Amino acid sequence: MLSFWIQKKLLNIGWKVMLRYVTNWMGPINYDWIQKNGNHWAGGRIDVYGGGEYPDEIGLPIMHVDDYGHFSEWLDSFTSIDMWTLEELVHLFEKQTKANIRWFYTPYWKEE
């Protein structure tokens, strides 16, 4: 990955820097929640690298742990010039992989 200063210089001369997306697992880690719902869930955030000194963040709601793993692996090879939303990322993931993420709570864009 390019350093922040090299990225800044490239942006100043009009170059576009590719953004990388990396999941960051953050839970659930509450013992009571796990006892009630099981330990087959994962969520956290997506860190988006390449746009500045620190990564941008996209909230990543709780999903089945297997889907979290597949989505994470898919994101490892995904890059973009502009930052995508979670909805856009999930839509492309599901289209390319023919898989549907099993969410703990249905995201607003999936509700019928």
C-alpha positions, 0 to 999 in steps of 0.5 A, spaced: 500 500 500 502 506 498 504 511 504 499 517 505 504 522 503 505 518 496 498 518 495 497 525 497 502 527 491 499 523 486 492 526 488 495 533 487 497 531 480 490 528 478 492 521 479 486 516 482 488 512 488 485 505 488 481 504 495 481 497 498 476 494 503 478 490 509 473 487 514 474 489 521 471 484 526 468 487 532 463 482 535 458 480 538 462 479 544 457 480 549 456 473 553 449 474 554 447 476 547 451 469 545 447 465 550 441 468 547 443 468 539 448 463 538 456 464 536 455 463 529 454 471 528 459 476 526 459 484 525 463 490 525 466 495 520 469 495 513 476 499 513 477 503 506 484 504 505 487 509 500 483 515 501 487 519 506 492 518 512 487 514 516 481 509 513 474 511 512 469 506 515 463 503 513 458 499 519 458 492 517 451 489 521 451 482 524 451 477 519 452 469 519 459 468 520 460 463 514 457 469 510 462 474 514 468 470 512 466 469 504 464 477 504 471 478 507 475 474 502 471 477 496 472 484 499 480 482 499 480 482 492 475 488 491 478 495 489 475 502 487 476 509 485 470 512 489 468 509 495 462 505 495 456 504 500 455 497 504 449 497 499 453 497 493 458 492 495 453 487 498 449 488 491 455 486 487 458 481 492 451 477 491 451 478 484 458 475 483 458 470 488 450 468 487 450 468 495 445 471 499 448 474 506 444 471 512 443 478 516 441 478 523 437 484 522 434 485 515 438 491 512 433 497 510 435 496 503 433 489 503 426 490 506 420 489 502 
